[in-house]
Amino acid sequence: MNSVVILANGDFPKHPTPLRILKEAASIICCDGAVNYLNEYGLKPSQIIGDMDSISKELKIKYEGRLIHIEEQNENDLRKALKWAENNGAKKAIILGATGKRDDHSLANIFTLLEFPSQLKMTIFTDHGKFSVVKGDQKFASFTGEQVSLFSVDQTIEITTTYLKYNLNSKKLTTLYFGSLNESINDIFTISISHGEILVYQVFK
């Protein structure tokens, strides 16, 4: 299990990009009640992880052999799924359904990418774009006019970019909005950071 798709219990995907990822996934881990929507869509989970308080009785019976019951109240279901996936050999996790329904859950899920202690390569796809983790020097596929935002919770990280409308040169993001509302001017852009990790958000075409 090198790569997994994790379906969180937010809004079920509607955009063609996350739906394509879901349809093509070799392994789908559902966070608790997300399986209700996956089942309605006509797909089957590989595993269902959580405290099982949001799953219908019918699906508990139908997928009895795929239930992984984890109480652990200090962790939400997404973090439980990420931990389980990594412990079972996953190297990459694409997360869908992480936003919507409740704004506080959406924010917690997005910043899990930075705060969760893991070696997994994690990306969140929403119905509008994707959040990726930046480490070291990285190049990103893009298109002219693509809306791009950078977010950092560590104000000591120095960031340098190329091929953005408003390039940064060893700049620190002193607020969460300071790196937002930028724009790509090429079919690629680059981000280099001094240490740690930041988030980049790219809006779909």
Buried (B, 14 or more C-beta within 10 A) or exposed (E): BEBBBBBBBBBBBEBEBBBEBBEEBEBBBBBBBBBBBBBEEEBEBBBBBBBBEBBEEEBEEBBEEBBBEBEEEEBBBBBBBBBBBBEEEBEBBBBBBBBBEEEEBBEBBBBBBBEBEBEBBBBBBBBEBBBBBBEEEBEBEBEEEBBBBBBBBBEEBBBBBBBBBEBBEEBBBEEBEBBBEBBBBEEEBBBBBEEBBBBBBBBBE
